[in-house]
């Protein structure tokens, strides 16, 4: 099998409209088709599992948003009311800042600054 790209990521929510508003108004992504938002390289598709008889559970592993400067992006989001979990983490090759969307799904601000060894 040859994969060309990842087309979309499904994110669990209890309220699609609220999620679309957060991802467009707070994070600045463009609205897409009904229940979706468009990032520069991936569609985020929101799904209400409880409507399908499935239990709701947030995606706590998270997904990373590459930004030019983690601290600057963090300050901007904090000014919009976003609360971060702990301090910015420096792994030795990248910086990361962890926060959650309104449903508790983890989102990571990320910037690699050194080669992966």
N, C-alpha and C positions, 0 to 999 in steps of 0.2 A: 504494500500500500504506500502511496505517496501522498502526503498531506500538503496541500498548497498553503493553507492559512487557517486560523481559527476564525470562524465567522461571527459567533455570538457567544455570550456568557449569560446563563440564566441565574437570576438573583431572586431568592425567595422574599416575599413581602406579605404583609397583611393588608396593604392599601396601595394599589398600583399608582393611583393619582398622586398620593403623597410621595412615593418614591420618585416618580418622574419629576415632580416639582423640586425635590431635594437635589437630584442629579443635574437638573438643568439650571435651577436658580442659584444653588449654593456652589456646585462644582463647575458650572459653566458649560456642560455638554449641550449639544443640540438635540431637540426633540426629534424622535423618529416616528416610525409607525406606531399605532395604538399600543401603549404599554411598553415602549422601547425608547432608548436614547442612543444617540450616536457619539462614540468617542472618535478620535482621529483614526483608529485602526480596528475598532471592534464595536459591535452592537451589544448593548446591555439590554436584556429582555427580562422584564419583571413578571413573576409568576406567584399567584396566590395558592399555595398548596392546599390550604384548608377548603377551598372551593372544590378541589378534586378529591376530598376525603383523606388527604394526607396530613400528618401533623406538621405544624410550622416549626422550623428550626433555622436560626440564622446561620449564614456561612461564616464561621469564625476563623477559618484559615486565611481568608481574605484574598484580595487581589491588589496588585501594586500599580500605582499611577506614577509614571516617570515624569519628574518635574525638573526644571533647571536648577532650582535651589530649594531644598527641603525646608530650611528654616524660614525662608521668605514665603513659601506657599503655606506653611503652618501658620505664620502670623496673619496672613490674609484670611485663611479659613477661621481662625480664632476670632478675628474681627467680625465674622459673620455668625458667630455663636457656636461653632463647632468645638467640642471638647475632645482633647487628645488623651489617650491612655499613656501616662508616663511621659518621660522626657524623650527627645529625639535619640534614637539608638544609632551608634556608629559601630559597624561590624568589622571595620578595618579595610573594607573594600567598598562599602556603601553606607549611606545614611538613610534611616527610615523613621517615619512618624506614623503612629497607629491611631485611627479613630474609627467611629462607627456611623453607619447611616441610621435613619430613624427606626429601622427594624433590628438593629444590632449586628448587621453584616459588617465585617471588618474591612476597612479600606486602608491601604498603606501608601503614604507618600514615599517615593523612592528615588534615590540618585546614586548610581555607581560612580565612583571617582578613581578606582584603581582596577587593574586587570584581575580577573579571577584566576587564582593560582592553585 
